[in-house]
Amino acid sequence: MGSGFLAYCIRFGSTDVHDRFLLGMLIIAVFVVMANFIDNAYVRWRTTRLSSILFRLLFIWIVVTLLATSIIYLAEASVRYSRLWLGMTLLFSFLVSAGFRVLVMISLKRARASGKNLRGVFLVGPQDNLLNVARGMRRSPGEGFAISGVQRLGAAPDGACLANLARRVEASGAREVWLCLPLEMGGTVREIMFALRHQTAEVRFLPEFQDMQLLNHRVSEVAGRFSIDLSVTPMTETARFFKRVEDIVLGSLFLLLSLPLCAVIAIILKCQCPGPVLFKQYRAGVNGERFEVYKFRSMEVHEEPNGHVTQARRGDPRVTKFGAFLRRTSLDELPQFYNVLQGRMSIVGPRPHALVHNEHYKDLIESYMKRHKVKPGITGWAQVNGFRGATDTIEKMEKRVEHDLWYIDNWSLLLDLKIIWLTIFHGFVHKNAC
């Protein structure tokens, strides 16, 4: 409402606000509050990142903007409301709301880091698990959790141990009880919950997933039941839509810019040695589905026995001189922008490997096939970090997979743009390419 008054003063130079603009301010304010409630923007912020809060706030204001403009249009009232006033009202209100949230978050984090506004936590679980959780609490002082007590469990607790735990939790005054238990002790959770039935402290279960490579893990609701998602794709429908838009826009741009260079490369390849200009090979795409990938041919025409694929290595006699140049500069990958426009690849993602290599490594590296949760890419996080070229040892492939999974788990449009930037200025030529 304050932003509406300010916008009115700027637009019309008067503080005497007309009734219809007061009605417009009230409708916008109601929409904002309703949208925040629907999006759960008023829930506890203690464990929510500031970037997530601001992104959700921006989304809410976009929705409110669409609703307000739609109502004005449908009511045929566009001539009665100033578009400049409406735009300034929404902009000012977003900036005020976002600024207030930033101020509150910074103030609370500083207060919690100095020992104020803390929530006492009682930790329950084996020694190693408790140490891991305690280290995590120390790394995030802004969340404002403090240890009020600890109960170490070595095995399934008996009745006396549970009764002692209940007394200690009550005496500690803890606001929360965290059950830091491995999955094999999941049956103990019910016993502890029964022992704490008279307590008012909030209880959280922090399961320990030892030696498990998790991917985009979270808690969700499926078929009316809570689910701990251990390995799921981060590509929601919205994320897939934006990533596809990114691929179409940037892929079309890069393909158009590279067409003259592609024509020159094709002529040189055709004149240098007999054989096709393009090399085609089936590789595994998203969800392991096969697709045909395109590259400029960099080797002499040859046949592999029994479907075997011999990976290129440094000094490989099959690679032509011009082909070696193409591989070192990554120019042999240019035809894959056509794969991107087909929708079979993305500009950024894990590099697709030959099918026989997938069969080989999936039994050697536990999380290898999780790379196929997303579309393969022309470039990726592993490539800009130096893990490209021949993977002649299991350690090299493990590092590549590790970086690929980190990318999948932390995907964002900004990360994609960062990888594209690093590829353009640092990733085309690399010493590991062969």
C-alpha positions as CSV (number, residue, x, y, z in Angstrom):
1,M,0.0,0.0,0.0
2,G,2.9,2.3,0.8
3,S,4.5,1.6,-2.5
4,G,1.2,2.4,-4.2
5,F,1.0,5.8,-2.5
6,L,4.6,6.6,-3.4
7,A,4.0,5.6,-7.0
8,Y,0.9,7.8,-7.1
9,C,2.8,10.8,-5.8
10,I,5.5,10.3,-8.3
11,R,3.2,9.7,-11.3
12,F,0.5,12.4,-10.5
13,G,2.4,14.8,-8.2
14,S,-0.4,14.6,-5.6
15,T,-1.1,12.9,-2.2
16,D,-4.8,13.0,-2.7
17,V,-5.2,9.4,-4.0
18,H,-8.3,8.7,-6.1
19,D,-10.6,5.9,-4.8
20,R,-10.1,3.6,-7.8
21,F,-6.3,3.6,-7.2
22,L,-7.0,2.8,-3.5
23,L,-9.0,-0.1,-4.6
24,G,-6.2,-1.2,-7.0
25,M,-3.7,-1.0,-4.1
26,L,-5.9,-3.1,-1.9
27,I,-6.5,-5.8,-4.6
28,I,-2.7,-6.0,-5.3
29,A,-2.0,-6.2,-1.5
30,V,-4.5,-9.1,-1.1
31,F,-3.0,-10.9,-4.1
32,V,0.5,-10.6,-2.6
33,V,-0.5,-11.9,0.8
34,M,-2.6,-14.8,-0.7
35,A,0.3,-15.8,-3.1
36,N,2.8,-15.7,-0.2
37,F,0.5,-18.0,1.9
38,I,0.0,-20.4,-1.1
39,D,3.7,-20.6,-1.7
40,N,4.5,-21.1,2.0
41,A,6.6,-17.9,2.0
42,Y,5.7,-17.2,5.6
43,V,7.0,-20.4,7.1
44,R,10.1,-20.5,9.3
45,W,13.1,-19.1,7.5
46,R,15.8,-20.5,9.9
47,T,17.0,-23.2,7.5
48,T,16.1,-21.5,4.2
49,R,18.7,-19.9,2.1
50,L,18.3,-16.2,1.4
51,S,18.7,-16.8,-2.4
52,S,15.7,-19.2,-2.3
53,I,13.6,-16.7,-0.3
54,L,14.3,-13.9,-2.9
55,F,13.7,-16.2,-5.9
56,R,10.3,-17.3,-4.5
57,L,9.5,-13.7,-3.8
58,L,10.3,-12.7,-7.3
59,F,8.1,-15.5,-8.6
60,I,5.2,-14.3,-6.4
61,W,5.5,-10.8,-7.7
62,I,5.5,-12.0,-11.3
63,V,2.3,-14.0,-10.6
64,V,0.7,-10.9,-8.9
65,T,1.7,-8.7,-11.9
66,L,0.0,-11.2,-14.3
67,L,-3.1,-11.3,-12.2
68,A,-3.4,-7.6,-11.8
69,T,-2.9,-6.8,-15.5
70,S,-5.3,-9.6,-16.4
71,I,-8.1,-8.2,-14.2
72,I,-7.6,-4.7,-15.5
73,Y,-7.7,-5.9,-19.1
74,L,-10.8,-8.2,-18.5
75,A,-12.6,-5.3,-16.7
76,E,-11.8,-3.0,-19.6
77,A,-10.3,-0.6,-17.1
78,S,-7.0,-0.1,-18.8
79,V,-7.8,3.5,-19.7
80,R,-8.6,4.3,-16.0
81,Y,-5.3,3.1,-14.6
82,S,-1.9,4.4,-15.3
83,R,0.5,1.6,-16.5
84,L,3.4,3.6,-15.1
85,W,1.7,3.8,-11.7
86,L,1.0,0.0,-11.8
87,G,4.6,-0.8,-12.8
88,M,6.1,1.5,-10.2
89,T,3.8,0.1,-7.5
90,L,4.8,-3.5,-8.2
91,L,8.5,-2.6,-8.5
92,F,8.6,-0.5,-5.3
93,S,6.7,-3.1,-3.3
94,F,9.0,-5.9,-4.5
95,L,12.1,-3.9,-3.6
96,V,10.7,-3.0,-0.2
97,S,9.6,-6.6,0.6
98,A,12.9,-8.1,-0.7
99,G,14.9,-5.5,1.2
100,F,13.0,-6.1,4.4
101,R,13.6,-9.9,4.1
102,V,17.3,-9.3,3.4
103,L,17.6,-7.0,6.5
104,V,15.7,-9.5,8.7
105,M,17.9,-12.4,7.5
106,I,21.2,-10.6,8.0
107,S,20.1,-9.3,11.4
108,L,19.0,-12.8,12.6
109,K,22.2,-14.4,11.3
110,R,24.4,-11.9,13.1
111,A,22.3,-12.3,16.3
112,R,22.6,-16.0,16.1
113,A,26.3,-15.9,15.4
114,S,26.7,-13.8,18.6
115,G,24.8,-16.4,20.6
116,K,21.3,-14.9,20.5
117,N,18.0,-16.3,19.2
118,L,19.3,-19.8,19.5
119,R,17.3,-23.0,19.5
120,G,18.6,-25.7,21.8
121,V,19.0,-29.1,20.3
122,F,19.5,-32.5,22.0
123,L,21.4,-35.0,19.9
124,V,20.8,-38.7,20.0
125,G,22.8,-41.3,18.1
126,P,26.1,-43.1,17.7
127,Q,29.3,-41.2,18.4
128,D,30.5,-40.7,14.7
129,N,27.0,-39.6,13.6
130,L,26.9,-37.0,16.4
131,L,30.3,-35.6,15.5
132,N,29.2,-35.2,11.8
133,V,26.0,-33.4,12.8
134,A,27.9,-31.2,15.3
135,R,30.4,-30.2,12.6
136,G,27.6,-29.3,10.3
137,M,26.1,-27.1,13.0
138,R,29.4,-25.3,13.5
139,R,29.6,-24.6,9.7
140,S,26.2,-23.0,9.7
141,P,26.1,-20.7,12.8
142,G,23.5,-18.5,11.1
143,E,20.9,-21.1,11.4
144,G,21.0,-20.6,15.2
145,F,21.1,-24.1,16.6
146,A,23.0,-24.9,19.8
147,I,23.7,-28.3,21.4
148,S,21.8,-28.6,24.7
149,G,22.7,-32.2,25.4
150,V,24.0,-35.4,23.9
151,Q,22.9,-39.0,24.3
152,R,25.3,-41.6,22.7
153,L,23.8,-44.8,21.5
154,G,26.0,-47.8,20.7
155,A,23.2,-50.3,19.9
156,A,19.4,-50.7,20.3
157,P,18.6,-49.0,23.6
158,D,16.8,-50.8,26.5
159,G,14.0,-49.5,28.6
160,A,16.3,-48.0,31.2
161,C,18.3,-46.1,28.5
162,L,15.1,-44.7,27.0
163,A,13.8,-43.6,30.4
164,N,17.1,-41.9,31.1
165,L,17.0,-40.2,27.6
166,A,13.5,-38.8,28.4
167,R,14.7,-37.4,31.7
168,R,17.8,-35.8,30.2
169,V,15.8,-34.2,27.3
170,E,13.3,-32.7,29.8
171,A,16.1,-31.4,32.1
172,S,18.1,-29.9,29.2
173,G,15.2,-27.6,28.1
174,A,16.0,-28.4,24.5
175,R,13.5,-27.1,21.9
176,E,14.3,-29.9,19.5
177,V,15.6,-33.5,19.6
178,W,17.6,-34.7,16.6
179,L,17.7,-38.5,16.1
180,C,21.1,-38.9,14.2
181,L,20.7,-42.6,13.4
182,P,22.0,-44.8,10.6
183,L,19.3,-46.5,8.5
184,E,20.0,-49.9,10.1
185,M,18.8,-48.4,13.4
186,G,15.5,-47.1,11.9
187,G,13.5,-49.4,14.1
188,T,14.8,-47.5,17.2
189,V,13.1,-44.3,16.1
190,R,9.7,-45.7,17.1
191,E,11.0,-46.6,20.6
192,I,12.5,-43.2,21.1
193,M,9.4,-41.5,20.0
194,F,7.4,-43.5,22.5
195,A,9.8,-42.6,25.2
196,L,9.5,-38.9,24.4
197,R,5.7,-38.9,24.1
198,H,5.4,-36.6,27.2
199,Q,7.9,-34.1,25.8
200,T,6.9,-31.0,23.9
201,A,10.2,-30.7,22.0
202,E,10.2,-31.0,18.3
203,V,11.7,-34.2,17.0
204,R,13.7,-34.5,13.8
205,F,15.1,-37.7,12.2
206,L,18.5,-37.1,10.5
207,P,19.3,-40.5,8.9
208,E,22.9,-41.3,8.2
209,F,23.6,-42.6,4.7
210,Q,27.1,-43.9,5.0
211,D,29.0,-44.7,1.8
212,M,26.0,-43.8,-0.4
213,Q,26.3,-41.5,-3.4
214,L,23.1,-39.4,-3.0
215,L,21.7,-37.4,-5.9
216,N,19.4,-34.4,-5.4
217,H,18.2,-36.0,-2.2
218,R,15.2,-34.5,-0.4
219,V,12.0,-35.3,1.4
220,S,8.8,-35.3,-0.6
221,E,5.3,-36.7,-0.5
222,V,4.3,-39.6,-2.7
223,A,0.9,-41.2,-2.8
224,G,0.0,-39.5,0.5
225,R,3.2,-40.8,2.3
226,F,6.5,-39.2,3.1
227,S,9.4,-40.2,0.9
228,I,13.1,-39.8,1.4
229,D,14.3,-39.4,-2.1
230,L,17.9,-40.8,-2.4
231,S,18.6,-40.5,-6.1
232,V,16.2,-38.5,-8.3
233,T,16.6,-36.1,-11.2
234,P,16.8,-32.4,-10.4
235,M,15.1,-31.7,-13.7
236,T,11.6,-30.8,-12.8
237,E,9.2,-29.8,-15.5
238,T,10.0,-26.2,-15.0
239,A,13.8,-26.8,-15.0
240,R,13.5,-28.9,-18.2
241,F,11.5,-26.1,-19.9
242,F,14.1,-23.4,-19.1
243,K,17.1,-25.7,-19.9
244,R,15.4,-26.5,-23.3
245,V,14.9,-22.8,-24.0
246,E,18.5,-22.2,-23.2
247,D,19.6,-25.0,-25.6
248,I,17.4,-23.8,-28.4
249,V,18.4,-20.2,-28.1
250,L,22.1,-20.6,-27.5
251,G,22.4,-23.8,-29.7
252,S,20.8,-22.0,-32.7
253,L,23.1,-19.0,-32.1
254,F,26.3,-21.1,-31.9
255,L,25.3,-23.3,-34.8
256,L,24.7,-20.3,-37.1
257,L,28.0,-18.7,-36.0
258,S,29.9,-21.9,-36.7
259,L,28.4,-22.7,-40.1
260,P,31.2,-21.0,-42.1
261,L,33.8,-22.8,-40.0
262,C,32.0,-26.1,-40.3
263,A,31.9,-25.7,-44.1
264,V,35.7,-25.1,-44.2
265,I,36.4,-28.1,-41.9
266,A,34.1,-30.3,-44.2
267,I,36.0,-29.3,-47.3
268,I,39.4,-30.0,-45.7
269,L,38.3,-33.4,-44.5
270,K,36.9,-34.3,-47.9
271,C,40.0,-33.3,-49.7
272,Q,42.5,-34.7,-47.2
273,C,41.5,-38.4,-47.1
274,P,38.6,-40.6,-48.4
275,G,35.6,-41.3,-46.2
276,P,32.7,-39.5,-44.7
277,V,32.9,-36.1,-43.2
278,L,30.9,-37.0,-40.1
279,F,31.5,-39.7,-37.6
280,K,28.3,-41.2,-36.2
281,Q,28.1,-43.4,-33.1
282,Y,25.4,-44.6,-30.8
283,R,25.7,-43.4,-27.3
284,A,23.6,-43.4,-24.2
285,G,21.4,-40.3,-23.5
286,V,19.0,-39.3,-20.8
287,N,17.6,-42.3,-18.9
288,G,20.1,-44.5,-20.8
289,E,18.2,-44.2,-24.1
290,R,20.4,-44.6,-27.2
291,F,20.9,-41.9,-29.7
292,E,23.2,-41.2,-32.6
293,V,25.9,-38.6,-31.9
294,Y,27.6,-36.6,-34.6
295,K,31.2,-35.4,-34.8
296,F,33.7,-34.4,-37.5
297,R,35.7,-37.5,-38.4
298,S,39.2,-37.2,-36.9
299,M,40.5,-40.7,-37.7
300,E,41.2,-42.7,-40.7
301,V,38.3,-45.0,-41.8
302,H,38.7,-48.4,-39.9
303,E,36.6,-51.2,-38.5
304,E,36.6,-52.4,-34.9
305,P,36.2,-56.2,-34.4
306,N,33.1,-57.5,-32.7
307,G,31.7,-54.1,-31.8
308,H,34.7,-53.3,-29.7
309,V,35.5,-49.6,-29.3
310,T,39.1,-48.6,-28.7
311,Q,39.4,-45.3,-27.0
312,A,41.6,-42.7,-28.6
313,R,44.9,-42.2,-26.8
314,R,47.8,-39.8,-27.2
315,G,49.8,-40.5,-30.3
316,D,47.1,-42.8,-31.7
317,P,48.1,-43.8,-35.3
318,R,44.5,-43.8,-36.4
319,V,44.1,-40.1,-35.8
320,T,45.0,-37.9,-38.9
321,K,47.1,-34.7,-38.5
322,F,44.1,-32.5,-39.2
323,G,42.0,-34.7,-36.9
324,A,44.4,-34.3,-34.1
325,F,44.0,-30.5,-34.5
326,L,40.2,-30.8,-34.4
327,R,40.4,-32.9,-31.3
328,R,42.8,-30.6,-29.5
329,T,40.6,-27.6,-30.2
330,S,37.3,-29.5,-29.7
331,L,36.2,-28.4,-33.2
332,D,35.2,-32.0,-33.9
333,E,32.3,-31.5,-31.5
334,L,30.6,-28.7,-33.5
335,P,28.1,-31.0,-35.3
336,Q,26.7,-31.9,-31.9
337,F,24.9,-28.6,-31.9
338,Y,22.5,-30.3,-34.3
339,N,22.1,-33.0,-31.6
340,V,21.2,-30.2,-29.2
341,L,18.5,-28.8,-31.5
342,Q,17.1,-32.3,-32.0
343,G,16.6,-32.4,-28.2
344,R,18.9,-35.4,-27.7
345,M,21.7,-33.5,-26.1
346,S,22.1,-30.3,-24.2
347,I,24.9,-27.7,-24.5
348,V,25.9,-28.4,-20.9
349,G,25.8,-31.9,-19.3
350,P,27.8,-35.1,-18.7
351,R,29.7,-36.1,-21.8
352,P,28.2,-39.1,-23.5
353,H,30.4,-42.2,-23.7
354,A,30.4,-45.1,-26.1
355,L,27.9,-47.9,-25.2
356,V,30.7,-50.4,-24.6
357,H,32.4,-48.0,-22.2
358,N,29.1,-47.7,-20.3
359,E,28.9,-51.4,-20.0
360,H,32.5,-51.5,-18.7
361,Y,32.4,-48.8,-16.2
362,K,28.9,-49.3,-14.7
363,D,30.2,-52.3,-12.9
364,L,33.4,-50.6,-11.7
365,I,31.9,-47.3,-10.5
366,E,28.8,-47.6,-8.3
367,S,27.3,-44.2,-9.3
368,Y,28.3,-44.3,-12.9
369,M,24.8,-44.7,-14.4
370,K,23.4,-41.7,-12.4
371,R,25.1,-39.5,-15.0
372,H,22.2,-40.4,-17.3
373,K,19.6,-38.6,-15.1
374,V,20.0,-35.6,-17.4
375,K,20.7,-35.1,-21.1
376,P,24.4,-35.5,-22.1
377,G,26.2,-32.3,-23.1
378,I,28.8,-30.9,-25.5
379,T,30.7,-29.6,-22.5
380,G,30.3,-30.1,-18.8
381,W,31.6,-29.4,-15.3
382,A,34.1,-32.2,-15.5
383,Q,35.5,-30.9,-18.8
384,V,36.1,-27.3,-17.6
385,N,37.8,-28.7,-14.5
386,G,40.3,-30.6,-16.7
387,F,38.8,-34.1,-16.7
388,R,38.5,-34.5,-20.5
389,G,40.3,-36.6,-23.0
390,A,41.3,-40.2,-22.5
391,T,40.2,-42.0,-19.3
392,D,42.8,-44.7,-19.2
393,T,42.6,-45.3,-15.5
394,I,39.6,-46.0,-13.2
395,E,40.7,-43.1,-11.0
396,K,40.3,-40.6,-13.9
397,M,36.8,-41.9,-14.7
398,E,35.8,-41.7,-11.0
399,K,36.9,-38.1,-11.0
400,R,34.9,-37.4,-14.1
401,V,31.8,-39.1,-12.7
402,E,32.3,-37.2,-9.4
403,H,32.2,-33.9,-11.2
404,D,29.3,-34.9,-13.4
405,L,27.2,-35.8,-10.3
406,W,28.1,-32.6,-8.6
407,Y,26.8,-30.7,-11.7
408,I,23.5,-32.7,-11.7
409,D,23.1,-32.1,-7.9
410,N,23.8,-28.4,-8.2
411,W,22.2,-27.6,-11.6
412,S,21.1,-24.0,-12.3
413,L,20.9,-21.8,-15.4
414,L,23.7,-19.6,-13.9
415,L,25.9,-22.7,-13.5
416,D,25.2,-23.6,-17.2
417,L,26.2,-20.1,-18.3
418,K,29.3,-20.2,-16.2
419,I,30.4,-23.6,-17.7
420,I,29.7,-22.2,-21.3
421,W,31.8,-19.1,-20.4
422,L,34.7,-21.2,-19.1
423,T,34.5,-23.5,-22.1
424,I,34.7,-20.6,-24.6
425,F,37.6,-18.9,-22.9
426,H,39.5,-21.9,-21.3
427,G,38.0,-25.2,-22.3
428,F,38.4,-25.5,-26.1
429,V,42.1,-26.3,-26.0
430,H,43.4,-28.6,-23.4
431,K,46.5,-30.7,-22.8
432,N,44.5,-33.8,-22.1
433,A,42.8,-33.8,-25.5
434,C,44.1,-36.4,-27.9
